[in-house]
Amino acid sequence: MADATNPRPGIAPTAAATGLGALDGKRYLESLRDDREVWYRGERIADVTTHPVFTEMASQVARIYDMQHAPETRDVMTYEQERGLRASYSYLLPTEPAHLLLRRGNTEVWVREVFGMCGRLPDFCASMVIGYYDIRGELAKLNPDLARNTETYLAFARDHDLCLSHALHDPCMDKSLRPSQDPDRCVRVVKERDDGIVVRGARFNTFGLFSNEILVSPTYMFTEEEAEFALWFTVPCNAPGLKQITREAFSGRNPSDHPVSARFDEVDSLVVFDDVLIPWERVFLYREPLAANRLFRGNVMSWASYAGSVLTQLRMEILVAVAHLLATTSGVDKRPTVVSILGEMCTYLSLARTNLRAGEIDCVRSPGGHYRTAPAPERRALITMVSERFVELVEHVGTSSLIFLPTAEDWTVPELKKHLDVYMRGKGTSPFDRYKLCKLAWDLTGDGYGSRQQLYERLHSGDPAVMVQNAYRQFDLSLGTELVTTFLDLERPVTGAPR
């Protein structure tokens, strides 16, 4: 096993010399060739960058990293630090409100380049590193040494432009049992050593195949007696004992038939920690269950939710546009029922746009002295309420045109193409363009890839009902309550009036 003073080749300790700054595509791909243990269909994958199933996603991410150095996008995606090293805006500490918009500009490049499809881009997880750093004061009350690790790691991640993913959720086992009743259910510490902690267990992960390191924190609410599960740490993807067992991939298919899934499958995996040594310098919180409960969702994840909201809004923009184009090319865009569907989708999209913008305008200063978007639990509630509805509405507009579709190969056969040119026609479009639009709609909604996207989007933060309940519990009702109380001359205080 590696330790803090003798790390595995290719993995630098967090106190290493300054890195090279903003990644480019070549360095990114090279960083993935680190002997990580990845399994797919019972086979260990030697190199995810060249494997036929995974190479396209790796290449797409490399292309975006190259954009950090392209003249037209360099200043949107990166900034120059004091000592001249360029860094990604993903790692910019927002010390003034305007910095939020700089961070958003970078996020928008990332999400547009993946067509709004990848929910756990490195920009999302870099925001979590900002979140850990922002609460270093609270962490210092628990353990000053571990709190300082958040500072060291932020500098390390920024200067090396680490591509990060996270592992927050436990495997779906027997949920009726507490972690202490079923220790294998959650990642836990099994040994404490002078050079670090040894952890065992498993977590769900997205994008881990294409990342350099994985951020690990629990989302489960622990009791005081469950301290061994309350761990925040980061681990390189090639750490000895770390295994990634991936789900069946959607990539590797014809991009004409599967325009988004063939390009942007971020891949989910089960990450197994088979007694993995985590050096102390990579641990941020240790055996503090109540602090983990209190600090993670409301603090660390509030930073990442900003990037997530930008991506979700773009996905909504795309689905509205697809529904609109399906309606116009089918000649049904004037039908009252279809107009109502499109109007409903536009209403939801407008709510998402304005809510996100309001969060930026009403940004608040965090306890750590940085600016973040105003708390908005209703934003997450809206997403859980409408993500499934959006898919349903696109299907209502597209109807059977999303199902009865030829394959790309059929268009290359003259005997078939002459029929397709007749029966795939639409209004104001060529038959082949109509086919491509319908294939996109199917990929986004009916195909396994689209179903996975919708399920992930709706459920990744937990029970949708709880998200909606939180929108009420945390909503400021003071203005309306005060008006009603005054108008009716009710006795004061009215229980629950001030929020």
N, C-alpha and C positions, 0 to 999 in steps of 0.2 A: 504493500500500500504506500501511497504518497504521503508525505507529511509537509509541514509548513516550511521546513528548511531544505527539503530535497524533493521538490514537486516533480510530478511526472513530466517528461519532456513535452514541450509545446504548451504547457500551462504555467503562466507566470504567477508568482505570488502577488498579492494585491499591493505590496509595498515595492513592486518592481519599478525600474526606471520608467520615465515618461514614455508613453507609446507614440505611435506615428500619427495619431489624430484620426480625422474622418476616414472611414474605410472606403476603398474602391472595390470594384467587383472582383478583381484578381486576388487581392488580399483576403477578401471575404471567403471565396471558394477554397483558398489554401487553408484557411483557418478551420474548415470543416473536415479536412483530411487529417484527423488527429487520433485515429484508432478507436473512436467511440464504438460502443457495443449497441448496434441497432439490429433488430430482428424483424423480418418481414416474410410471412408465409413459411415459417420454419427455417428460414435461411438467414445466416448472419451476413449483413451487407457490409462489404469492405469499404465502399466509398459512396456516400449518398449523392455526391456531386456528379457521378457518372452512371449511377444505376438508372436504367430506363424508366422506372416508375417515378423516381424522385428528382431526376436531373432538371426537368422543366421548372419546377418551383425554385430550386436552387439558382437556376439561371435567371429567373425573373427577379429574385432578391438581389443578385449580383448586379443586374442591370440598374436597379434603383440605387444601389450604393455607388455605381458609376456616375449617377446623376448628381451626387454630392460634389463632383469635380467638374461638371459640365458648366460652361459659362452662363447659360440661361437659367440654371437652377442652383448653382453653388451658393449664392448669397441668400436664397430662400431656405435652403436646407442646413447650412452651416454658418458659423460665425468664427471670427478670429479671437483667440484668447490673448491675454496680456503678453505672454511670451512668444506669440506668433503661431502657435499650433492651432489649427482649425478643428472645431468640434461640432458635433451635430446639435441642432437646436433641441433635440430630444432630451439632452442633458443640461439644458440651460436652466439655471436657478432664476425663477421670475421674481426679481426684487422690486419690480414696478409693474403696474397693470399692463403697460404696453407690451411687456415680455410675453404675456399670454397669447397675444395675436401673432407674435413671432413663432412661438411654439406651434400654434395652430397652422400657420402657413406651411411648416415642415410636415406636419401630420397630414395636411390635405394632399401634398405631393404623394406621400406614401399610399394613402387610401385610394387616390385616383388611379395610381399606377397598378393597383391590384383590383381595380374595378369594384371597390367596396366589399371585397369578398373575404379578406383574411382578418379575423377578429383579434388575433394576437400577434400583430406585427411587433418588431423590436421597439418601435416608438412607444407602444403601449407599456411594455415592461420597463423601459427606461424611466417612465414616469413613476413607476413603483420605487425605483432607486431614489428618485427625488423625494418620494413620500417617506421612505425610511430615514433619509437625511433630515427631513423637516422636523421629525419628532425626536431628534437626537437628545434634546433637553429632557424629554420624558424618559427616554431610555437610560439616560445618565443617572437618573434617580434609582434605577434598578441595578445597573452595572456600568460604571463609567468606561471601562475598557471596551465593552461590547458596543457602547454608544459611539466611541471613537472609530470603530470599524465602519460605521455608516459613512463617515467622512472620507476615510481612506478608500473605501470601495467606490464611492461616487467618483472620486478623482481617477481611480483605476479604470472604471467602466467608461468614463468620458474620454480619457486620453487614449484608450485603446479602441474606442467606439465599439464596445462589446455588443454583439447581437444576442439579445436575451429572450428567454421565454419564462413561463412560470408554471409551478405545480402546486395548486392550492386545494384541490378537491380530492377526497379519498375515494377509493374504489366503492362501487355500489354493492356492498355486502349486506349483512343483516342490520338494518338501520334501527331495529328495536333495541339493540345493545349499545351501551355506552363504550367508549374507547377502552376504559379500564376492564370491561367485561370481555372484550374481544381485541386484545392488543395488536393483532395483525391488521386490524382495520385501518389504523392511522400510522403515519410515520412517527417514530419515537426514538429517543436516545436509549441505547442499550449498554453503552460503556462511556465513561469519561476518562480521558487520558491527558497527560501533560501537553500534548501537541494538538488536542482537539477532541471532538466527540464522535462516536461511532453511531450511525443511525441505521435503522432497519424499517422496512415497510414499503408502501407503494403509493403513488399519486397519479392522477390523470394529468396529462400535459398536452398542449397544443403548440405546434411549431418547434418542438424540441429537436427534431432531426436537423433543423436548419439554423439552430442557435449555438452560441458558444458556451453559454452557461444557463442554468436554471435557477430561478428564485423560488424558494420554498417557504411557505407560510401556511398555517392552518386557517380555514374559514369556520371550522367547527367551534362551538361555544363550549369551553371546558369548565370543569369544577376545580376547586383548589387541589383536590386529590389527584388530578390528572396532569401533573406538572411535566411528566416525561414526554408528553405530546406537544407541549407549548414551545415550539422552536421556530425561529426565523433564521434562515441561512441561505447561502448561495453555493452552488456546486458546479464545477466544469462538467461539460457533457461527456468527457472522456475519463472521468474519475473512476478508479478501479472499483468494481462492484456495482456500478450504475448500468442498468440495462433499460433500453427502450424497446418495447414490443408494440408494433404499430398495428392500427386497424387496416382493413382492406382499403387500398387507395382508389381514388376516383381518377387520378391522373393516368397518363400513358395511353389515352384514347385519342381518336381523331378530333382535332380542334374544330373542324367544321361541324361535326355532330355535337360536340361538347365544348363550346367556345370558352366557358369560364373554368369548368372543372378540369379540363386538360391543361390549363395554365396555372391555376391558382388553388391547388389543394395543399393547405398548410399542414395537413396530416396530424391526427390525434394519436396518442400512444399511451400505454401504461408504462410509467417509469418505476422500475423496481430498484429499491435501495437494499442491496444485499451486503449489509454491514459495511457501509461506505464511511470512510474517515473524512470528517469536515474539520479542517484546521480552525483554530479559535478565531483567526483573523477574518474568517468568512461567516461568523456567527453574529447576529444582531440582537437576538433575544433568546434567553435560555431559561427554561423551567419557570416561566412567569405566566401562568394560565389566565389570571384575571386581567393582567395588563395586555396580553394578546387579544383577549375578548374586546377590550375597551379601545385599543389603538388601531387595530388593523382596518376594519371595514370603514370606520368613520374618518380615518386619517390617511393611511397609506393608499387605500384603493380610491379615495376621492380624487387623487391626482391622476390615476390611470383612467378613471371614468371620463375625463375630458376627452382624451384621445379616442376612447370607445364611442363617445357620443358623436364625434366628428365622422367616424366611419359609418355608424348606423344611419346618420342623416344622409350620407352619400348613397348608401344602399337603398334608402327610401326614394331618393331622387331617381335612381336607376329603375326601380320597379314602377314608379309612376310613369316614367318615359316609355318603358316597355309596354305598359297597358295602353297608353295613349297611341303609340305606333301600331299596336295590334288593332285597336279600334279603327284608326283612320285607314289602314291598309285593308281592313275587312269591310269597310264601308258602313260600319255601324256606329260611328262616332256621333251621329245625330239622334240616335235612339235615346229616349228619356231614361231608360234603365241604365244604359251604359254611361250616359252623362252623369247620372247620380253616382255611379261607381267611381268615376274619375274625380268627381267633386269631393267625394268622401276621402279618397286617397290624397288629394291636394290639401284638404283640411288637416289631416294628420301630419303631412309633411310640413305645412306652415307652422303648426304647433311645435314641432321638433326644431325647426329653424329659429323661431322666436324665443323658445325656451333656452336654447343654447346661447343665443346672443345676449339674452337677459342675464344669463349666468356670467358672461364676460363683463358686461357693463356693471353689474352689481358685485363684482369680484370682492373677495374678502381677504384680509391678511391673516395668514395662518399663525399658530403659536410659535412656529419656527422663524417667522419674519418674512415669509414669501407669499406671493399672491396666487390664489387659486379661484376657480369659478365658484360662485355662490352655491351653497348646498341646494340641491334640487332633487329630492327623492321622487318627485312626480315625473321627472325625465325618464328615469329607469322604469317607472310604472307604465308610462305611455308606451314604451318599447314593448314591454311584455304584453300589453293589451292589444297592440296593433300588428305585431310582426306576423302572427298567424293569419290575421285578417287581410293583410296586404297580399299574401300568397293566394288566399281564397279569392280576392277580388281580381287579381291578374288571371286566374283560371276562369272566372266568370266571363271576362272579356274575351279571352282566347278560345274558350270552349274546346271543341274537338280538333281545332287546327293545331293544338299542341301535341296531339296524340298520333294522328295519321300522317306521319312524316317519313319520307324516304331517307336513305343514308347518303353521305357524301359521294360514295362510290357510284350510286345510281345515276348521278349527273354526268358521269364520265362515259356512260354507255349511250351512244346515239339513239339506239332503238327505244331506250327508256326516256331519254331527255326530251324527245319530241312530245311525249305525253306529259311529262312534268312541266314543260313550258306552257302547256295549256291548263293543266289542272292545279298548278301551284300559283296561278296568277292572283294578284291582289289589286287593290285600287291605288293607282299612282306609284307603282313600284314594279320592279322586274320579278319574275318568278323565283329566281335564285336568291334575291335579296329578301323576298318574303319567306323563303325557306330558312334563311339564316336568322331572321328575326324570331320565327317560331321555335327554332332550335335553342336560341338564347332563352326564350321564355320558359321552355321546358327544362333547361339546365338549371334555371333559377328557382323553379317551383316544383315540378313533378318528378324530376330525376332524383336519385339517391343523394346526389351532391346538394341540390337545392333543399331537400328535406333535412339534411344534416345542418345546413346553414340556418334554416328557420328554427330548428330545435335548439341549436346552440345559442342563437340570439335571444330566444325567449327564456331559456332556463339557466344560462350560465351564471347568473347572479343568485340563483336559488328559487324558491317557490314563488311563482308570479303573484299569488294571493298575498304573500307577505310584502312583496314590493308595493302592491297597491295599498295595503294597509299602512305601510310606512309613509306613503304620500299624505295620508290623513293625519297620522300621528305627529308628523314633523311639520305640518303646514301651519303657517302663521294665520290664525283666524282672529287675531286681536281687533283689527279694524271693524269687520262686520259685527263681531260680538259686542264691541263697545257701542256701535250705532244702535243695535237692537236693544241693548241694556238701557241706554239713555232714552230711547224713544218710548219704551214701555215703563220707564222708571222702576226697573227691577232692583231688588236689593243687591248690594255689593258685599263681598265679591261673588260673582257667579262662578261656580266650580268649573275649572278648566278654561275660563275665558282668556286670560293672558297666556300667550304661547311664545 
